[in-house]
Each structure stands twice: as C-alpha cells, then as structure tokens.
Amino acid sequence: MAFVPMTPNLGFPAIAAVGDSAAWKLGDIIRATDPVYGAGEFIYLKGVGSTVRGSAVTYNADDFTSTLLAANAIGPVAVAMAATVANKYGWYQISGKGVVKAGTVADDGNVYATGTPGQVDDAVVAGDRVKNAKFASADGTPSAGLAEIELARPWMDDAVAA
C-alpha cells in the first residue's frame, strides 16, 4: 500500500513511516489515497509493543496511546499502517478500505476481537464485535495472515446486544 496524504498541509510523515518521536500532532486525522485501496482516513497515534502492520488497536482520545485490540475492549478502533511498537509514533487507519491482521475469515463477515491481541476474526463472540467494520476479502488477501477490511470509524463497546 502506498497511501499519499490528500489533506492540504505540508510536512506530514509518510503513512507507513514510524518515528522515534512524534513527528506530527497526536490525534490529528488526515485523508490519504492509495491507487489500489482508494481514499481513507488516518489518525496519528503512539504505538504499543508487538504492533505490526495490520494490527487492530483501540486508542485513548485523552493521550492518543494505543492498546492491541483484545476481548472486552471499549473505545475507538484503528489499524496500524506499520510496526508502530512501544514508544514509537505513526499512522493508523480509521476509515476506507485497508488491510488487517486476521484469522480465518470470509469476505463480507463481521469483525470480532480474538484471543490473539491485535488480530481480528469473523467468529461471533458476544460483546467483542467491532462495529462499523467488515471484511472485504477472505484471509490470505493480500498475503498470509492478513485480510482486506472496510472501516467507517470503528469502535467496540463490550455490549452483548447490538
């Protein structure tokens, strides 16, 4: 993926860049476009250990830190655009079509947190559905361990009923 910022401003770090210090304002949201995946929105966050490209996270709007997505999570959800590990900074996708770390999933399936932090699946788990997200491919697309996903500012609330 080669997303290029569309938001009118100069100095954005590249969408796949990871920094040792914040190169942009934490929590800032921009639009970017990719020739394959189209347009999307991205938020600049502080990373967390074990994050790889495609890791799903929840993030805290108080300090814009991230936590690998896990069962019973509550909060907004984003997908890492690079290996933005602990004490690193980078962009996370919050809308548009992208790529996520996934188990065995089917195209058009709902998205759920799994027992593996940062990975999602389509197996139904009460309270762990990621709202405003769905798979846009089966697993293995674009490569092993990943699936395409459609995002519309997703979130989790740990509610059993929809």
N, C-alpha and C positions, 0 to 999 in steps of 0.2 A: 504494500500500500504506500502511496506517495501523496498523502493529503497536503494541500497547499492552502495557507490561510487566505480567506476572502474578505475578512473583516478589515475595513480600511484603517490601517495603522502600520507603523514601521517598527522593526525590532523584535517581532515575535520569534521565540525559539522555534525551530522546526518541530513539527508534530511528533516525530519519532525521537526527538532529542531528549537526553536525560542530563540533568545538571547537578553539580555538587552543591550549588547554592541556587536560591530562587532567581531565575533569570527573567521572571515576569511576576505580575501581581497574583498572589494566591487567590483562587476562587474566580478569576476572570474567565469569562466564557467567550469563545470566538467561533466563527463559522469557517470551515475549510472544505475543499473539494478534492476528490480523487477521480482519476479517469475511469476506474472500474466501479467503485462503490458510490460515486456521486457526492452530494453535499452532506455535511454533518455538523454537529456542534461539539465543542471540546472544552473541558474545564481544566485549569491548571491547578494541580494538587501536589502535596507532599506524599512521597511513596511510603511503602511499608515492606518489611522483609519478605522474601520469597515471591515478590511480584515478578511476573514475566509478561511478555507481550500477550494480550488477550485475557489477563487475569481480571475477574469481576471483583469490584470492591464496593463497599459503602463508604461514604465520606461524611465528615463532620463540617457543617457550614460555619461553626464557630472559629475553627482554626485551619480548615481545609486539609486536615490529615485524612489518610485513608486506612481502611482495615479490609483485609481479604474477606470477601463475601462468605458467610457461613450461615448455618441453620439458625433460625430465630433472630436474624439481623433486623434492624429497624433503621430506615433512613434512605436517602437518595443513593442510587446505584450508578456506577460508571465502569468503563472497560479501559484498562491500561493500554496505551499505544506503544509502550516499550517496557523494558525491565527496570521499572522505577522502584528500586528497592529502598530500604530504610535510609533516611537522611538524604535522599535524592529527590529531585523535582521533575515533573513532566506533565504531559497532556493525557487526559482520559476522555474517551468518547461518551457523550450523553444523548445524542440523537443521530439518526441516519442509519445507514447500513454499515456494519463493520464485522470484525472477527473476534470471537470469544473462545476461551479455553472451555472445552465441553467434553462430556462423557458420550455415551452412545445416544444420539438424538435423531429425531426425524424432522424433516422440513415442515414448517408451519406449527411446530409444537410450542406449547407454553414453556416458560423458562422457570426453573426452580433452583434454589441453593442446594448444594450437596454436602456430604460429609468431608469432601476434599476442599479446604479453603481456597477460594478464588475460582473454582470450577463450577459450571452450571450443567444442568441436565433437564430432560423433559419428564422424568419420573415424578409423579404427583406426590408432594409431601405437604400435608396440611400446615398452613402458616408460613411456608417458605417460598411461595410464588413471587417471582419478580414481576411486578405489574408494569405495563407499558413496554413489554419486550416480548419478542417471539423469534424462534429460529427461522432463518431464511435459507437454510440448507440442512442436509444431514451432516453428521460428523464426518470428518475427513476432507471437508472443503473449507479452506483452500489446501490444508495439509493435515496430517495425522494429529489428533488431539485438539483440533480446532473445528469450529463451525461458524457459518455466517449468521449474523443476528441483526434484527431490526430494533432500534431503540427510539423511544419517544420520552426522554427524561424519566427513565425507570426508577422504581422505588420499591422498598419492602416495608411492611408494617407488622409482620408476625401475626396477622389476623387469620383465623381459621376459615372464616366466611369471606367471600369476595366483596 
